[in-house]
Amino acid sequence: MKPQIRTTAALVGAAGTFVAAAVLLDRNSAGASSKAATTTSAKTTSDPPKPTCGVTGDAKATAKLGLATMKAGLSAASITRNGGGEVHASFEITTETVKNAQRPPLNVALVIDRSGSMSGRIEHAQAAALGIVNRLDAQDRVSLIQYDDGAETLVPSIAVDAAGKERLRKAINAIALGGGTNLHRGLELGRDEVQRELKQAQVSRVILLSDGQANVGVVDPQAIASTARTAANTGVRFSTVGIGDDYNEDLMEAIAEAGRGQYHYVKVASDLEKVIAGELSGIQSTVATNVELHLKAPCAGVQIAEVLGYESRRDGDTVIVPMADLFGGDSRKLLVSLKVPDKDVGKIGTIWGELVFRDASGGELKRTAVSLGVNRTDDSKVAIDSVDQDVMAQVLQLDAARTMREAAKSYEAGDQAGAVRQIQEGRRNIQSKAGMYKMAPTASASSLKELDDMSSGASAYSPGSTEAKGMLKASKQKARTMSKK
């Protein structure tokens, strides 16, 4: 049985008695005041729990602070000794929907591609921009940037009062088609306008619309994404909207990921206004900004191997995961792959996670933390029976998303048959895992459906065709969503 459990642990993360305590700290940015908050299955104190090895507790932990709730769990309560020590930890962050609440003021830059390829689409981009302006008021600020071979700030950041709205409307309506696509310069000008008016207790966002490839100025995707990442660390977020089938979806997604914003794929230009309206609605209901998850390994030998689906960075012994701002009624899921020493039996702390954010309405700094641990046993049946079905379903979903991304690379390289084989192999692996852990069919149904949909498209369309481009963009966007929901 041990070889089987080793495979199980490595692929699925069979680990973990949720250890310990969930404790909350609510304090302002000066750190002057704090208060304990109620948690489930955990003791509360006036300070967040520290990463402490050997802490034991319930199998699951939930921490709630204001409108935000963090649930954490491991892929199983126990792993077999000498079985590989692979463990997955899940963190789910949700927020409550706020009704009749005063929204934070917005600081928005609209960056519009007016390159020649926008012919037949520029009118929809203009209508979407006008829709944003019409939905805002005097507490908000908007700037307008257009770009083609170069970039130009048509309207510097101004208040959206009556006079501001009129100025913005005229400038939007006057946008005309130009030449190439200097996306990076447009991005920089939008960033500069938002940063110029950057304040706490406001939501700051650059919204980028493009239908083409960056082919003028800085065109390296990593350099462009780095610009967004650096600005995001100062409080400026980036959302990107790709229109049609000819833009670089990898670049647009990379900007949104590095810029802690949203990425949207709009296949039909006439849907653009609806998509932008949804983006704005989310921004207006923002309840938490500067969101980060801080992760630490509490015991010697425990390793945080990988954060799945999110960018992360290391700061000493802490892994920091920057996240997009949280809207009312929002939900984010994050999966972490861990390596746990498994030579001994007994419980060991596996991971400590602290959610840090600022309240969007007042700017106060808030924190909530949980600690988790796993039991190591010689009883393989105990390990199998302890699997957490919900966390395992998330593992399968991440497996499917990763398969879709890898298959997309093969397909783009012209290996149509190879891409289909990768998808089918990924499908078989998910079915095998689901069977091994006696999971209900519904636990893997959505993941298998997404793989089947991509497989059908990859089989039917020749790489490089118009249909193939649309299928790839839709599949990549779905994979990104599956990695975070």
Salt bridges, closest charged atoms under 4 A:
ASP26 OD2 - LYS35 NZ 3.92
ASP26 OD2 - LYS366 NZ 3.99
GLU86 OE2 - LYS339 NZ 3.49
GLU96 OE2 - LYS64 NZ 2.36
ASP137 OD2 - ARG103 NH2 3.47
ASP140 OD2 - ARG103 NH2 2.54
ASP148 OD2 - ARG114 NH2 3.50
GLU188 OE1 - HIS184 ND1 3.89
GLU188 OE1 - ARG185 NH1 2.99
ASP192 OD1 - ARG191 NH2 2.91
GLU193 OE1 - ARG196 NH2 2.54
GLU197 OE1 - ARG141 NE 3.70
GLU197 OE2 - ARG196 NH1 3.59
GLU197 OE1 - LYS199 NZ 3.45
ASP211 OD2 - ARG121 NH1 2.86
ASP245 OD2 - LYS267 NZ 3.29
ASP246 OD1 - LYS469 NZ 3.18
GLU249 OE1 - LYS473 NZ 2.84
GLU249 OE2 - LYS476 NZ 2.91
ASP250 OD1 - LYS476 NZ 2.95
GLU253 OE2 - ARG405 NH2 2.53
GLU253 OE2 - ARG480 NE 3.63
GLU257 OE1 - ARG480 NH2 3.12
GLU257 OE1 - LYS484 NZ 3.04
GLU279 OE2 - ARG205 NH1 2.97
GLU279 OE1 - HIS264 NE2 2.77
GLU292 OE2 - ARG260 NH2 3.87
GLU292 OE1 - HIS294 NE2 2.90
GLU292 OE2 - ARG313 NH2 3.64
GLU306 OE2 - ARG402 NH2 2.94
GLU311 OE2 - ARG229 NH2 2.69
ASP317 OD1 - LYS296 NZ 3.95
ASP325 OD2 - ARG205 NH2 3.79
ASP325 OD1 - ARG237 NE 3.10
ASP330 OD2 - ARG332 NH2 2.67
ASP330 OD1 - LYS485 NZ 3.44
GLU354 OE1 - ARG367 NH1 3.32
ASP359 OD1 - LYS366 NZ 3.95
ASP378 OD1 - ARG81 NE 2.89
ASP385 OD2 - LYS381 NZ 2.54
ASP388 OD2 - LYS60 NZ 3.55
ASP399 OD2 - LYS433 NZ 2.26
GLU406 OE2 - LYS409 NZ 3.63
GLU412 OE2 - LYS476 NZ 2.82
GLU450 OE2 - LYS478 NZ 3.88
ASP452 OD1 - ARG427 NE 2.66
ASP453 OD2 - LYS449 NZ 2.81
